């Protein structure tokens, strides 16, 4: 699957790596979504976020999303990289990069990928506040 | 049959383990597994907003659990 790059890692995610993977002479645009750790949630100050994953399944589900994105939209390449472990404010938990001949498909595929990731990929984050911690979305 | 069950997120916290073994009857469904799970861990009686994965793929309530399947309890995900 040379058009798909999937990664789940405790290392720092690299924008360059995602960009370079999807870059291609036939593409006319690259769309990149970068998730960042926000310093507040519902009015409370967040200190850090702890991401844990069901690794093998998370990778499979990210592969499924990438395959679907290539099938559904007129795009060339896609990279979906997700971090695990403890992340600080401003750190990057997720990068999605998509290249396409034309920009509309790249935007659509990128949005599809991040929206689906948030619904199906078995990764969980725990928000750490100064007075405790809570699993995000555990009681929807 | 003895089945390995992986727990994540809030469910792992509620049970106090990230992996357990449960004795299940042969050819039971995911639904039967959930019943057995709450019988064994009553602290999950008030927490049922999870789905089940078998061998790293999402499963339905009527899916049959086979010997050597790896079961995972997936509470609402929050990646990204």
Backbone of each chain as ProteinMPNN parsed JSONL, in Angstrom:
{"seq_chain_A": "XXXXXXXXXXXXXXXXXXXXXXXXXXXXXXXXXXXXXXXXXXXXXXXXXXXXXXXXXXXXXXXXXXXXXXXXXXXXXXXXXXXXXXXXXXXXXXXXXXXXXXXXXXXXXXXXXXXXXXXXXXXXXXXXXXXXXXXXXXXX", "coords_chain_A": {"N_chain_A": [[0.845, -1.198, 0.0], [1.471, 1.506, -1.137], [0.424, 4.002, -1.27], [-0.5, 4.698, 1.134], [0.168, 5.758, 4.403], [0.47, 4.732, 7.647], [0.603, 5.331, 11.103], [1.206, 4.672, 14.53], [2.41, 5.905, 17.398], [4.774, 6.422, 20.099], [6.564, 8.332, 19.758], [7.406, 11.758, 18.84], [5.176, 13.282, 16.577], [5.691, 13.881, 13.063], [5.371, 16.569, 10.952], [6.735, 17.075, 8.586], [7.377, 14.483, 7.737], [4.838, 13.433, 7.116], [4.006, 15.25, 5.16], [6.02, 14.895, 3.2], [5.537, 12.251, 2.546], [3.018, 12.264, 1.235], [3.405, 14.048, -0.831], [3.637, 14.564, -4.33], [4.453, 14.502, -7.787], [2.225, 14.581, -9.445], [0.227, 15.711, -8.0], [-1.923, 18.474, -7.187], [-2.429, 19.772, -4.943], [-2.118, 19.764, -1.365], [-3.621, 18.743, 1.554], [-3.592, 19.28, 4.982], [-4.43, 18.138, 8.147], [-3.985, 19.046, 11.461], [-4.111, 17.93, 14.653], [-4.2, 19.415, 17.866], [-3.168, 19.672, 21.303], [-5.382, 21.122, 23.436], [-5.65, 23.803, 25.843], [-7.822, 23.922, 27.512], [-11.045, 22.662, 28.557], [-14.488, 22.699, 28.396], [-14.513, 25.013, 30.037], [-12.681, 24.339, 31.962], [-9.296, 24.184, 33.082], [-6.908, 22.455, 31.294], [-4.233, 20.277, 32.02], [-2.622, 18.268, 30.889], [-2.764, 15.613, 28.408], [-3.478, 12.17, 28.279], [-2.922, 9.666, 26.073], [-4.19, 6.52, 25.22], [-4.153, 3.362, 23.518], [-5.692, 0.671, 21.693], [-3.533, -0.926, 20.265], [-2.966, -2.792, 17.875], [-5.534, -2.977, 16.739], [-6.223, -0.312, 16.407], [-4.435, 0.469, 14.44], [-5.301, -1.155, 12.329], [-7.901, -0.092, 11.973], [-7.301, 2.53, 11.238], [-6.023, 2.022, 8.844], [-8.208, 1.019, 7.403], [-9.751, 3.347, 7.198], [-8.081, 4.954, 5.642], [-7.961, 3.44, 3.28], [-10.661, 3.566, 2.53], [-10.908, 6.31, 2.113], [-9.269, 6.693, -0.108], [-10.721, 5.292, -1.936], [-13.202, 6.536, -2.023], [-12.799, 9.234, -2.623], [-11.257, 11.437, -5.026], [-8.3, 11.165, -4.672], [-4.69, 11.087, -4.14], [-2.657, 10.189, -2.277], [-2.448, 9.265, 1.196], [-1.746, 10.065, 4.566], [-1.978, 8.937, 7.854], [-1.263, 9.672, 10.991], [-0.898, 8.933, 14.404], [-0.455, 9.816, 17.814], [0.605, 8.218, 20.896], [0.523, 8.0, 24.515], [1.725, 10.342, 27.039], [0.786, 13.64, 26.47], [1.609, 17.09, 26.156], [0.293, 20.474, 26.539], [-0.3, 21.934, 23.409], [1.131, 20.017, 22.07], [1.128, 17.524, 19.414], [-1.359, 15.321, 18.732], [-2.443, 14.085, 16.467], [-2.013, 13.743, 12.946], [-3.222, 14.295, 9.725], [-2.656, 13.88, 6.389], [-3.331, 14.649, 3.032], [-3.038, 14.184, -0.432], [-3.963, 15.455, -3.65], [-5.069, 15.76, -7.083], [-6.697, 17.925, -7.39], [-7.992, 20.505, -5.232], [-10.512, 20.246, -3.881], [-11.206, 17.539, -3.497], [-9.124, 16.776, -1.834], [-9.576, 18.292, 0.521], [-12.097, 17.22, 1.251], [-11.549, 14.481, 1.631], [-9.751, 14.592, 3.713], [-11.27, 15.696, 5.791], [-13.191, 13.677, 6.012], [-11.529, 11.594, 6.892], [-10.534, 12.443, 9.454], [-12.931, 12.833, 10.846], [-14.022, 10.243, 10.799], [-12.027, 8.803, 12.085], [-12.279, 9.783, 14.688], [-14.591, 8.522, 15.397], [-14.273, 5.742, 15.124], [-11.687, 4.661, 15.639], [-9.878, 2.808, 17.988], [-8.795, 4.545, 20.311], [-8.076, 6.281, 23.245], [-8.488, 9.187, 25.257], [-7.304, 10.657, 28.256], [-8.104, 13.319, 30.219], [-6.128, 15.454, 32.114], [-6.577, 17.383, 34.909], [-5.967, 20.096, 37.269], [-7.22, 19.22, 39.51], [-7.796, 16.538, 39.25], [-8.675, 13.735, 37.07], [-10.106, 12.675, 33.917], [-11.75, 10.372, 31.742], [-12.167, 11.147, 28.427], [-15.301, 11.641, 26.874], [-16.385, 9.322, 27.919], [-18.858, 8.997, 29.053], [-21.162, 9.403, 27.1]], "CA_chain_A": [[0.0, 0.0, 0.0], [2.44, 2.611, -1.196], [-0.278, 5.286, -1.208], [-1.024, 4.873, 2.482], [1.117, 5.707, 5.516], [-0.232, 4.697, 8.93], [1.553, 5.248, 12.203], [0.774, 4.901, 15.906], [3.745, 5.953, 17.967], [5.016, 7.241, 21.296], [7.48, 9.405, 19.339], [6.791, 13.008, 18.394], [4.743, 13.178, 15.178], [6.446, 14.777, 12.174], [4.647, 17.163, 9.822], [7.573, 16.865, 7.392], [7.257, 13.099, 7.283], [3.514, 13.285, 6.485], [4.022, 16.05, 3.927], [6.883, 14.252, 2.199], [4.932, 11.008, 2.088], [1.906, 12.459, 0.286], [3.836, 14.902, -1.938], [3.737, 13.796, -5.573], [4.454, 15.44, -8.926], [0.916, 14.671, -10.102], [-0.777, 16.359, -7.149], [-2.025, 19.926, -7.318], [-2.69, 20.342, -3.623], [-1.975, 18.887, -0.201], [-4.395, 19.231, 2.686], [-3.075, 18.664, 6.205], [-5.095, 18.459, 9.4], [-3.129, 18.815, 12.623], [-4.795, 18.048, 15.942], [-3.283, 19.893, 18.905], [-3.711, 19.556, 22.654], [-5.934, 22.414, 23.868], [-5.392, 24.019, 27.279], [-9.045, 24.012, 28.312], [-12.211, 21.943, 28.079], [-15.692, 23.093, 29.138], [-14.201, 26.013, 31.055], [-11.671, 23.88, 32.921], [-7.936, 24.237, 32.576], [-6.32, 21.128, 31.093], [-2.779, 20.277, 32.215], [-2.031, 17.379, 29.88], [-3.643, 14.549, 27.933], [-2.826, 10.864, 28.184], [-3.568, 8.861, 25.026], [-3.884, 5.097, 25.176], [-4.733, 2.78, 22.312], [-5.647, -0.765, 21.421], [-2.614, -0.716, 19.156], [-3.148, -3.511, 16.607], [-6.834, -2.655, 16.135], [-6.183, 1.097, 16.006], [-3.736, 0.516, 13.147], [-6.222, -1.724, 11.323], [-9.005, 0.841, 11.71], [-6.751, 3.669, 10.485], [-5.823, 1.525, 7.467], [-9.526, 0.964, 6.766], [-10.156, 4.723, 6.882], [-7.255, 5.418, 4.527], [-8.422, 2.734, 2.074], [-11.954, 4.128, 2.162], [-10.704, 7.677, 1.613], [-8.729, 6.586, -1.474], [-11.778, 4.733, -2.764], [-14.356, 7.45, -2.057], [-12.454, 10.56, -3.137], [-10.255, 11.405, -6.088], [-7.06, 11.613, -4.026], [-3.54, 10.26, -4.504], [-1.999, 9.542, -1.143], [-2.926, 9.715, 2.504], [-0.993, 9.674, 5.757], [-2.691, 9.121, 9.121], [-0.328, 9.383, 12.082], [-1.481, 9.255, 15.719], [0.487, 9.637, 18.918], [0.087, 7.719, 22.163], [1.316, 8.412, 25.659], [1.381, 11.623, 27.679], [1.058, 14.818, 25.626], [1.489, 18.379, 26.84], [-0.436, 21.501, 25.802], [0.368, 22.324, 22.166], [1.66, 18.834, 21.368], [0.308, 17.079, 18.288], [-1.772, 13.916, 18.82], [-2.829, 13.469, 15.191], [-1.799, 14.45, 11.676], [-3.743, 13.636, 8.527], [-2.238, 14.597, 5.182], [-3.919, 14.072, 1.818], [-2.703, 14.891, -1.669], [-4.922, 15.22, -4.732], [-4.838, 16.611, -8.25], [-7.466, 19.155, -7.167], [-8.098, 20.738, -3.79], [-11.781, 19.889, -3.236], [-11.124, 16.139, -3.065], [-8.183, 16.698, -0.71], [-10.29, 18.785, 1.708], [-13.168, 16.291, 1.621], [-10.965, 13.23, 2.134], [-9.113, 14.903, 4.992], [-12.349, 15.815, 6.778], [-13.741, 12.322, 6.188], [-10.587, 10.773, 7.66], [-10.48, 12.827, 10.872], [-14.247, 12.578, 11.445], [-14.19, 8.797, 10.989], [-11.051, 8.409, 13.124], [-12.834, 10.116, 16.005], [-15.707, 7.63, 15.691], [-14.032, 4.296, 15.041], [-10.348, 4.155, 15.979], [-9.845, 2.591, 19.43], [-7.814, 5.346, 21.039], [-8.791, 7.003, 24.308], [-7.673, 10.174, 25.959], [-7.659, 11.019, 29.619], [-7.72, 14.698, 30.494], [-5.619, 15.689, 33.465], [-6.785, 18.727, 35.433], [-5.22, 20.271, 38.517], [-7.918, 18.546, 40.615], [-8.205, 15.164, 38.93], [-8.562, 13.321, 35.674], [-11.345, 12.083, 33.43], [-11.731, 9.804, 30.388], [-12.987, 11.982, 27.548], [-16.373, 10.989, 26.121], [-16.713, 8.006, 28.481], [-20.303, 8.974, 29.343], [-21.739, 10.272, 26.066]], "C_chain_A": [[0.879, 1.246, 0.0], [1.768, 3.976, -1.15], [-0.787, 5.609, 0.185], [0.114, 4.793, 3.501], [0.344, 5.797, 6.825], [0.804, 4.585, 10.034], [0.858, 5.49, 13.535], [2.047, 4.821, 16.733], [3.8, 6.767, 19.259], [6.034, 8.345, 20.973], [6.688, 10.648, 18.951], [6.401, 12.859, 16.922], [5.469, 14.227, 14.338], [5.586, 15.25, 11.004], [5.407, 16.924, 8.528], [7.383, 15.466, 6.826], [5.921, 12.893, 6.547], [3.482, 14.018, 5.147], [4.814, 15.335, 2.835], [6.28, 12.96, 1.671], [3.878, 11.262, 1.016], [2.302, 13.301, -0.932], [4.085, 14.054, -3.194], [3.67, 14.771, -6.742], [3.083, 15.592, -9.587], [-0.131, 15.375, -9.237], [-0.746, 17.867, -7.335], [-2.301, 20.592, -5.99], [-2.529, 19.3, -2.534], [-2.749, 19.519, 0.94], [-3.9, 18.508, 3.932], [-3.906, 19.115, 7.395], [-4.15, 18.106, 10.536], [-3.971, 18.993, 13.879], [-3.784, 18.516, 16.972], [-3.957, 19.789, 20.27], [-4.088, 20.954, 23.161], [-5.796, 22.556, 25.383], [-6.652, 24.137, 28.124], [-10.112, 23.099, 27.718], [-13.373, 22.298, 28.979], [-15.348, 24.006, 30.302], [-13.157, 25.598, 32.071], [-10.299, 23.865, 32.283], [-7.346, 22.831, 32.484], [-4.802, 21.227, 31.262], [-2.072, 19.44, 31.151], [-3.045, 16.313, 29.492], [-2.853, 13.259, 27.815], [-3.589, 10.013, 27.167], [-3.168, 7.403, 25.174], [-4.651, 4.48, 24.02], [-4.757, 1.266, 22.411], [-4.857, -0.856, 20.115], [-2.934, -1.433, 17.856], [-4.469, -3.149, 15.924], [-6.87, -1.204, 15.659], [-5.514, 1.22, 14.636], [-4.63, -0.036, 12.035], [-7.32, -0.736, 10.959], [-8.506, 2.064, 10.936], [-6.481, 3.263, 9.036], [-7.138, 1.484, 6.709], [-9.978, 2.36, 6.331], [-9.377, 5.218, 5.657], [-7.703, 4.764, 3.216], [-9.738, 3.314, 1.578], [-11.792, 5.512, 1.549], [-10.189, 7.641, 0.172], [-9.801, 6.101, -2.454], [-12.846, 5.788, -3.068], [-14.04, 8.778, -2.75], [-11.323, 10.437, -4.161], [-8.927, 11.971, -5.541], [-5.929, 10.628, -4.309], [-2.985, 9.465, -3.331], [-2.549, 10.085, 0.159], [-2.016, 9.195, 3.607], [-1.865, 9.938, 6.972], [-1.735, 8.699, 10.233], [-0.964, 9.817, 13.399], [-0.456, 8.968, 16.807], [-0.181, 8.909, 20.074], [1.038, 8.088, 23.286], [0.902, 9.793, 26.146], [1.771, 12.792, 26.782], [0.781, 16.097, 26.405], [0.694, 19.347, 25.958], [0.373, 21.898, 24.558], [0.97, 21.161, 21.402], [0.643, 18.372, 20.314], [-0.067, 15.606, 18.44], [-2.072, 13.278, 17.47], [-2.475, 14.383, 14.017], [-2.445, 13.618, 10.576], [-3.338, 14.478, 7.335], [-2.791, 13.869, 3.97], [-3.453, 14.875, 0.62], [-3.704, 14.501, -2.747], [-4.55, 16.114, -5.909], [-5.523, 17.96, -8.036], [-7.884, 19.267, -5.709], [-9.377, 20.21, -3.139], [-11.715, 18.465, -2.681], [-10.212, 16.006, -1.849], [-8.854, 17.163, 0.581], [-11.308, 17.758, 2.189], [-12.601, 15.009, 2.239], [-10.359, 13.448, 3.515], [-10.174, 14.996, 6.093], [-12.973, 14.454, 7.067], [-12.834, 11.504, 7.115], [-10.581, 11.167, 9.14], [-11.819, 12.568, 11.547], [-14.429, 11.092, 11.746], [-13.246, 8.285, 12.079], [-11.637, 8.637, 14.513], [-14.004, 9.218, 16.379], [-15.296, 6.175, 15.846], [-12.676, 3.81, 15.566], [-10.217, 4.028, 17.504], [-8.636, 3.248, 20.107], [-8.613, 6.168, 22.053], [-7.891, 8.047, 24.924], [-8.247, 10.481, 27.325], [-7.172, 12.434, 29.826], [-7.273, 14.819, 31.936], [-5.824, 17.154, 33.829], [-5.959, 18.876, 36.708], [-5.887, 19.495, 39.658], [-8.408, 17.152, 40.236], [-8.082, 14.861, 37.456], [-9.841, 12.631, 35.238], [-11.132, 11.535, 32.011], [-12.668, 10.615, 29.518], [-14.052, 11.125, 26.867], [-16.834, 9.655, 26.707], [-18.198, 7.867, 28.789], [-21.037, 9.858, 28.348], [-23.238, 10.472, 26.276]], "O_chain_A": [[1.005, 1.94, 1.009], [2.443, 4.996, -1.008], [-1.418, 6.642, 0.407], [0.924, 3.868, 3.462], [-0.342, 6.783, 7.093], [1.771, 3.832, 9.914], [0.03, 6.391, 13.661], [2.697, 3.776, 16.765], [2.993, 7.669, 19.484], [6.327, 9.19, 21.82], [5.473, 10.6, 18.76], [7.192, 12.373, 16.114], [5.814, 15.305, 14.822], [5.135, 14.454, 10.181], [4.812, 16.611, 7.497], [7.246, 15.277, 5.618], [5.878, 12.26, 5.492], [3.002, 13.493, 4.142], [4.351, 15.188, 1.704], [6.471, 12.604, 0.509], [3.842, 10.563, 0.004], [1.614, 13.273, -1.952], [4.666, 12.971, -3.123], [2.924, 15.75, -6.699], [2.808, 16.613, -10.218], [-1.251, 15.61, -9.69], [0.299, 18.46, -7.602], [-2.398, 21.816, -5.905], [-2.77, 18.112, -2.748], [-2.556, 20.693, 1.256], [-3.798, 17.281, 3.948], [-4.074, 20.312, 7.633], [-3.585, 17.013, 10.574], [-4.484, 20.082, 14.139], [-2.637, 18.07, 16.962], [-5.184, 19.818, 20.366], [-3.241, 21.837, 23.296], [-5.821, 21.567, 26.115], [-6.571, 24.419, 29.319], [-10.089, 22.799, 26.524], [-13.26, 22.208, 30.201], [-15.825, 23.807, 31.419], [-12.779, 26.385, 32.939], [-10.153, 23.572, 31.097], [-7.292, 22.106, 33.477], [-4.164, 22.133, 30.725], [-1.058, 19.853, 30.588], [-4.06, 16.134, 30.166], [-1.724, 13.241, 27.325], [-4.756, 9.682, 27.375], [-1.984, 7.072, 25.244], [-5.676, 5.01, 23.592], [-3.952, 0.66, 23.118], [-5.422, -0.862, 19.021], [-3.153, -0.783, 16.833], [-4.533, -3.027, 14.7], [-7.473, -0.9, 14.63], [-5.968, 1.979, 13.78], [-4.71, 0.533, 10.947], [-7.639, -0.558, 9.784], [-9.215, 2.578, 10.07], [-6.682, 4.053, 8.114], [-7.204, 1.856, 5.537], [-10.517, 2.536, 5.238], [-9.949, 5.824, 4.751], [-7.812, 5.425, 2.183], [-9.925, 3.53, 0.38], [-12.465, 5.845, 0.574], [-10.606, 8.441, -0.666], [-9.79, 6.448, -3.635], [-13.323, 5.915, -4.195], [-14.909, 9.374, -3.387], [-10.552, 9.478, -4.16], [-8.5, 13.071, -5.889], [-6.175, 9.478, -4.672], [-2.861, 8.242, -3.384], [-3.047, 11.208, 0.224], [-1.576, 8.046, 3.585], [-2.428, 11.024, 7.116], [-1.438, 7.515, 10.393], [-1.5, 10.92, 13.506], [0.307, 8.005, 16.728], [-1.401, 8.973, 20.222], [2.195, 8.44, 23.056], [-0.12, 10.34, 25.732], [2.928, 12.924, 26.382], [-0.154, 16.172, 27.203], [0.452, 19.075, 24.783], [1.572, 22.163, 24.643], [1.288, 21.292, 20.22], [-0.522, 18.77, 20.324], [0.788, 14.732, 18.3], [-1.97, 12.059, 17.33], [-2.614, 15.605, 14.081], [-2.25, 12.405, 10.498], [-3.648, 15.668, 7.281], [-2.734, 12.643, 3.882], [-3.469, 16.105, 0.647], [-4.222, 13.385, -2.765], [-3.817, 17.091, -5.758], [-5.008, 19.001, -8.443], [-8.103, 18.262, -5.034], [-9.352, 19.776, -1.987], [-12.115, 18.213, -1.544], [-10.489, 15.22, -0.943], [-8.723, 16.512, 1.618], [-11.382, 17.458, 3.38], [-13.112, 14.516, 3.244], [-10.449, 12.579, 4.383], [-10.004, 14.448, 7.182], [-13.249, 14.119, 8.219], [-13.315, 10.809, 8.011], [-10.62, 10.287, 10.0], [-11.854, 12.131, 12.697], [-14.927, 10.722, 12.809], [-13.622, 7.441, 12.892], [-11.509, 7.793, 15.401], [-14.378, 9.15, 17.55], [-15.908, 5.443, 16.624], [-12.547, 2.634, 15.906], [-10.417, 5.002, 18.23], [-7.63, 2.611, 20.419], [-9.689, 6.68, 21.745], [-6.691, 7.833, 25.096], [-9.458, 10.555, 27.533], [-5.992, 12.733, 29.64], [-7.943, 14.352, 32.857], [-5.317, 18.051, 33.155], [-5.334, 17.923, 37.173], [-5.237, 19.149, 40.645], [-9.346, 16.642, 40.849], [-7.475, 15.612, 36.692], [-10.572, 12.073, 36.056], [-10.439, 12.139, 31.193], [-13.847, 10.756, 29.841], [-13.768, 10.042, 26.355], [-17.594, 8.93, 26.064], [-18.738, 6.761, 28.788], [-21.489, 10.946, 28.704], [-23.882, 11.176, 25.498]]}, "seq_chain_B": "XXXXXXXXXXXXXXXXXXXXXXXXXXXXXXXXXXXXXXXXXXXXXXXXXXXXXXXXXXXXXXXXXXXXXXXXXXXXXXXX", "coords_chain_B": {"N_chain_B": [[-15.108, -22.629, 27.558], [-11.946, -20.987, 27.907], [-11.471, -17.546, 27.707], [-9.629, -14.807, 26.483], [-9.815, -11.472, 27.516], [-9.595, -8.134, 26.658], [-9.243, -4.986, 28.208], [-10.048, -1.511, 28.141], [-9.5, 2.045, 28.648], [-12.056, 3.666, 30.47], [-13.343, 1.338, 31.26], [-11.305, -0.446, 31.904], [-10.364, 0.901, 34.145], [-12.61, 0.707, 35.842], [-12.791, -2.041, 36.282], [-10.278, -2.583, 37.158], [-8.248, -3.911, 35.955], [-6.282, -4.627, 32.98], [-6.493, -6.753, 31.422], [-8.353, -9.731, 31.35], [-9.422, -13.132, 32.136], [-12.117, -15.023, 31.009], [-14.489, -17.577, 31.613], [-16.303, -18.978, 29.13], [-19.312, -20.262, 27.594], [-19.303, -22.659, 24.884], [-19.833, -21.536, 21.543], [-21.413, -19.349, 22.214], [-22.933, -16.043, 22.025], [-21.911, -12.602, 21.37], [-23.601, -11.107, 22.891], [-24.243, -12.931, 24.951], [-21.751, -13.071, 26.113], [-21.516, -10.456, 27.12], [-23.434, -10.523, 29.144], [-22.325, -12.414, 30.881], [-20.058, -11.051, 31.556], [-21.019, -8.814, 33.04], [-22.17, -10.193, 35.138], [-19.919, -11.235, 36.335], [-18.432, -8.988, 36.909], [-19.878, -6.866, 38.672], [-19.645, -4.147, 38.936], [-19.802, -3.151, 36.431], [-22.417, -3.046, 35.82], [-23.797, -0.638, 35.752], [-22.575, 0.542, 33.69], [-22.731, 0.523, 30.432], [-22.041, 1.51, 27.982], [-20.381, 0.503, 25.86], [-18.701, -1.1, 23.081], [-18.044, -4.25, 21.453], [-15.097, -5.846, 20.354], [-13.924, -8.436, 18.26], [-11.056, -10.244, 17.788], [-9.743, -7.93, 16.893], [-11.588, -6.588, 15.303], [-14.675, -4.807, 14.952], [-17.587, -6.181, 16.484], [-20.926, -7.576, 16.29], [-23.905, -7.849, 18.402], [-25.014, -10.364, 17.96], [-22.976, -11.879, 16.972], [-21.049, -14.866, 16.909], [-18.954, -16.038, 19.478], [-15.865, -17.483, 19.212], [-13.701, -20.264, 20.106], [-10.523, -19.348, 21.278], [-10.773, -16.767, 20.289], [-9.894, -13.33, 20.55], [-11.205, -11.122, 22.744], [-12.217, -7.744, 22.952], [-13.059, -4.981, 24.95], [-14.567, -2.072, 24.103], [-14.799, 1.046, 25.099], [-16.496, 4.275, 24.529], [-14.72, 5.88, 21.98], [-12.019, 8.285, 21.877], [-10.037, 9.471, 20.359], [-7.794, 11.485, 18.312]], "CA_chain_B": [[-13.783, -22.28, 27.016], [-11.307, -19.809, 28.515], [-11.296, -16.513, 26.689], [-8.897, -13.623, 26.921], [-10.583, -10.248, 27.309], [-8.781, -6.925, 26.859], [-10.042, -3.862, 28.695], [-9.415, -0.218, 27.859], [-10.121, 3.29, 29.102], [-12.808, 3.693, 31.724], [-13.691, -0.032, 31.656], [-10.123, -0.971, 32.587], [-10.34, 1.536, 35.468], [-13.708, 0.18, 36.664], [-12.494, -3.43, 36.644], [-8.995, -2.592, 37.847], [-7.324, -4.767, 35.188], [-6.327, -4.327, 31.549], [-6.726, -8.015, 30.736], [-8.937, -10.738, 32.232], [-9.838, -14.36, 31.474], [-13.48, -15.404, 31.372], [-14.93, -18.894, 31.155], [-17.53, -18.812, 28.358], [-19.788, -21.513, 26.984], [-19.002, -22.752, 23.454], [-20.833, -21.046, 20.586], [-22.235, -18.255, 22.728], [-22.837, -14.824, 21.233], [-21.365, -11.424, 22.035], [-24.609, -10.771, 23.886], [-24.033, -13.843, 26.093], [-20.503, -12.645, 26.74], [-21.769, -9.237, 27.905], [-24.155, -10.941, 30.361], [-21.344, -13.073, 31.743], [-19.144, -10.001, 32.016], [-21.632, -8.029, 34.124], [-22.326, -11.075, 36.301], [-18.625, -11.399, 36.99], [-17.98, -7.664, 37.367], [-21.115, -6.093, 38.871], [-19.385, -2.702, 38.806], [-20.106, -2.743, 35.05], [-23.864, -3.049, 35.619], [-24.258, 0.711, 35.419], [-21.791, 1.101, 32.589], [-22.873, -0.379, 29.281], [-21.829, 2.218, 26.714], [-19.189, 0.019, 25.165], [-18.939, -2.099, 22.051], [-17.124, -5.381, 21.563], [-14.325, -6.239, 19.174], [-13.387, -9.796, 18.253], [-9.87, -10.337, 16.936], [-9.395, -6.599, 16.372], [-12.622, -6.024, 14.431], [-15.925, -4.603, 15.672], [-18.522, -7.298, 16.388], [-22.318, -7.291, 16.633], [-24.393, -8.616, 19.55], [-25.33, -11.763, 17.632], [-21.79, -12.585, 16.475], [-20.636, -16.005, 17.737], [-17.591, -15.983, 20.009], [-15.256, -18.802, 19.011], [-12.552, -20.605, 20.927], [-9.298, -18.61, 20.926], [-11.012, -15.377, 19.903], [-9.514, -12.301, 21.511], [-12.32, -10.179, 22.915], [-11.823, -6.456, 23.517], [-14.18, -4.108, 25.317], [-14.2, -0.763, 23.557], [-15.664, 2.165, 25.504], [-16.519, 5.316, 23.499], [-13.346, 6.281, 21.656], [-11.828, 9.743, 21.961], [-8.761, 9.844, 19.752], [-7.781, 12.679, 17.476]], "C_chain_B": [[-13.263, -21.021, 27.711], [-11.055, -18.765, 27.432], [-10.551, -15.329, 27.272], [-9.692, -12.376, 26.556], [-9.69, -9.042, 27.62], [-9.686, -5.758, 27.234], [-9.292, -2.558, 28.462], [-10.17, 0.922, 28.537], [-10.847, 3.125, 30.415], [-13.161, 2.287, 32.198], [-12.521, -0.696, 32.381], [-10.033, -0.386, 33.998], [-11.401, 0.934, 36.39], [-13.412, -1.242, 37.157], [-11.173, -3.523, 37.42], [-7.966, -3.491, 37.181], [-7.36, -4.327, 33.726], [-6.521, -5.603, 30.733], [-7.295, -9.014, 31.743], [-9.196, -12.017, 31.428], [-11.235, -14.707, 31.951], [-13.779, -16.782, 30.808], [-16.272, -18.712, 30.441], [-17.977, -20.163, 27.819], [-19.452, -21.477, 25.479], [-20.159, -22.173, 22.635], [-21.814, -20.019, 21.164], [-22.048, -17.021, 21.851], [-22.159, -13.714, 22.048], [-22.306, -10.988, 23.158], [-24.455, -11.624, 25.151], [-22.772, -13.436, 26.862], [-20.73, -11.431, 27.642], [-22.478, -9.577, 29.215], [-23.178, -11.523, 31.381], [-20.406, -12.022, 32.364], [-19.746, -9.222, 33.186], [-21.923, -8.877, 35.353], [-21.023, -11.14, 37.086], [-18.129, -10.085, 37.584], [-19.192, -6.748, 37.525], [-20.892, -4.581, 38.759], [-19.655, -2.202, 37.392], [-21.615, -2.695, 34.783], [-24.395, -1.68, 35.206], [-23.428, 1.35, 34.313], [-21.88, 0.179, 31.383], [-22.677, 0.343, 27.943], [-20.508, 1.788, 26.084], [-19.615, -0.901, 24.024], [-17.852, -3.16, 22.171], [-16.386, -5.568, 20.239], [-13.868, -7.679, 19.349], [-12.217, -9.82, 17.294], [-9.63, -9.03, 16.172], [-10.357, -6.062, 15.317], [-13.913, -5.875, 15.226], [-16.894, -5.753, 15.421], [-19.926, -6.847, 16.776], [-22.752, -8.192, 17.784], [-24.636, -10.089, 19.221], [-24.143, -12.52, 17.011], [-21.413, -13.703, 17.453], [-19.181, -15.817, 18.194], [-16.986, -17.378, 19.93], [-14.06, -18.994, 19.945], [-11.326, -19.857, 20.382], [-9.527, -17.205, 20.37], [-10.461, -14.448, 20.982], [-10.636, -11.267, 21.548], [-11.759, -8.875, 23.477], [-13.064, -5.631, 23.799], [-13.775, -2.677, 24.985], [-15.177, 0.299, 24.062], [-15.602, 3.27, 24.447], [-15.113, 5.869, 23.246], [-13.231, 7.806, 21.673], [-10.456, 10.147, 21.435], [-8.881, 11.119, 18.943], [-7.362, 13.913, 18.243]], "O_chain_B": [[-14.026, -20.118, 28.055], [-10.497, -19.068, 26.378], [-10.805, -14.904, 28.399], [-10.179, -12.241, 25.434], [-9.107, -8.945, 28.701], [-10.754, -5.57, 26.651], [-8.067, -2.502, 28.569], [-11.323, 0.774, 28.941], [-10.331, 2.525, 31.358], [-13.27, 2.054, 33.401], [-12.72, -1.423, 33.355], [-9.669, -1.091, 34.94], [-11.14, 0.679, 37.566], [-13.736, -1.601, 38.289], [-10.981, -4.427, 38.233], [-6.931, -3.799, 37.772], [-8.338, -3.73, 33.277], [-6.692, -5.553, 29.515], [-6.785, -9.134, 32.857], [-9.192, -11.995, 30.197], [-11.511, -14.691, 33.15], [-13.386, -17.116, 29.691], [-17.264, -18.337, 31.066], [-17.176, -21.075, 27.613], [-19.333, -20.406, 24.885], [-21.324, -22.315, 23.008], [-22.919, -19.852, 20.648], [-21.126, -16.957, 21.039], [-21.879, -13.868, 23.237], [-21.87, -10.56, 24.226], [-24.526, -11.115, 26.269], [-22.74, -13.457, 28.092], [-20.223, -11.366, 28.762], [-22.175, -9.004, 30.262], [-23.197, -11.18, 32.563], [-20.026, -12.109, 33.532], [-19.081, -8.995, 34.197], [-21.927, -8.372, 36.475], [-21.012, -11.105, 38.316], [-17.486, -10.072, 38.633], [-19.501, -5.955, 36.636], [-21.834, -3.827, 38.516], [-19.733, -0.996, 37.158], [-22.049, -2.354, 33.682], [-25.328, -1.579, 34.408], [-23.558, 2.541, 34.033], [-21.182, -0.833, 31.319], [-23.097, -0.154, 26.898], [-19.635, 2.613, 25.814], [-20.734, -1.413, 24.002], [-16.872, -2.988, 22.896], [-16.968, -5.463, 19.159], [-13.477, -8.093, 20.44], [-12.358, -9.461, 16.124], [-9.352, -9.032, 14.973], [-9.995, -5.188, 14.529], [-14.219, -6.71, 16.077], [-17.013, -6.243, 14.298], [-20.097, -5.865, 17.498], [-22.076, -9.166, 18.113], [-24.487, -10.957, 20.081], [-24.291, -13.662, 16.578], [-21.451, -13.515, 18.669], [-18.303, -15.482, 17.398], [-17.515, -18.332, 20.501], [-13.498, -18.043, 20.487], [-11.135, -19.757, 19.17], [-8.566, -16.523, 20.016], [-10.549, -14.742, 22.174], [-10.968, -10.635, 20.546], [-10.92, -8.897, 24.378], [-13.996, -5.587, 22.997], [-12.793, -2.147, 25.503], [-16.27, 0.439, 23.513], [-14.752, 3.219, 23.559], [-14.413, 6.271, 24.176], [-14.221, 8.518, 21.505], [-9.799, 11.034, 21.979], [-9.937, 11.75, 18.898], [-7.302, 15.003, 17.674]]}, "name": "protein", "num_of_chains": 2, "seq": "XXXXXXXXXXXXXXXXXXXXXXXXXXXXXXXXXXXXXXXXXXXXXXXXXXXXXXXXXXXXXXXXXXXXXXXXXXXXXXXXXXXXXXXXXXXXXXXXXXXXXXXXXXXXXXXXXXXXXXXXXXXXXXXXXXXXXXXXXXXXXXXXXXXXXXXXXXXXXXXXXXXXXXXXXXXXXXXXXXXXXXXXXXXXXXXXXXXXXXXXXXXXXXXXXXXXXXXXXXXX"}
